[in-house]
Structures are given as structure tokens and as C-alpha cells.
């Protein structure tokens, strides 16, 4: 059965009901939301913050922003789960340093993930090497800048599809010039094709 996706735009809350799902989700983060999950049937294995957790029916767990995590079914059997993503509190401003710069860069990517960001230029602007910048960003945000940008592009594409945009419109509006690349990235993160997601969101 297909996942049911509902979105409360007024309060910026997303509800997802995974019904008899068998999908696994690779390591990713939730940049601006706290994710609350309740397992209705079956079991899931979660790896986050360097630890592994096994959650059966009746179990629940919480994932904070910028914590990289992965999810998979147990023994390849289906699971049903309710997931609620709610906005996280705003992080107070800090004096500019490598950590706060990473947070600011995170917000820049969040605001316009479709833009082109050159790591070399960003690193040079604060006087560090590209390698160090990637490592620092991953330490703060859970993913490399490129991984985070792809994730944000897919998240934005989800919203556009929910609004009724076509798959092609969503792909180009989020910076994917190659339709097949868009399909691969979308399916890897959402575990549905853009067309399948558009149909699920329309229900």
C-alpha cells in the first residue's frame, strides 16, 4: 500500500502514515524539524547518533534536527508507522566562527537549495580549506554540504508536487537539469518516484 502524506501548511507540520511499508531509508537528516515516530505494526531498526535502536509495535522514538539517521525494516517484513515532523525552536545567534558559519551556510542552502554553491569559494570566504569546511559542516549538520543540498532540493520538490506542479516543473525549479538524476535522488531519499509521491500527496 502507498504511504499517506498530509501537510498542515499553516503550522508547518507534516504527517506521514507508512502502511505495510518495506522501504529502508539511507542516512539523512531533518534540518528544521523534530521528528516523532510511533510504530503501529511490525518493527523498524533505527541507526542514529552512532547508536542502533530496535522499535516494535507500540514503540516510539524522537529524532532531533541535524542528527544523521537511517531506517530499515526488521527481517525484510512490513511495518506500519506514524511520523510527525514539527518545527524546531530557532537557534540563538552566536558570534561568527566555523560552527556558526556552518549553521549560516545551512540556512542559505535551505532558503535556496536550487542555487549553485561552490565549496572552494565558500571555504575561501572564511579562510579554511574546502576539506576542513566539508568536515566541519558535516560535524554540525550531519551531512556534507552536497548531501545536504540534494536532500533540500528533494524536500522542496516534494512541496512543489504537493502544490500540483508537474514532475518536470518540480525538477527544474529545484536545480535538477537532468530528469533521470532528479528521479534517482528523489527515489533514494523518499523511496517513491516523483510521480508516485505526487499521486500519494493528491489523496
Buried (B, 14 or more C-beta within 10 A) or exposed (E): EBBBBEBEEEEEBBBBBBBEBEBEBEEBBBBBBBBBBBBBBBBBBBBBEEEEEEBEEEBEBEBBBBBBBBBBBEEEEBBBBBBBBBEBEEEEEEEEEBBBBBBEBBEEBBEBBBEEBEBEEBBEEBEBEBEEBBBBBBEBBBBBBEBBBBBBBBBBBBBBBBEEBEBEBBBBBBBBEEEEEBBEBBBBBBBBBBEBBBEBBEE
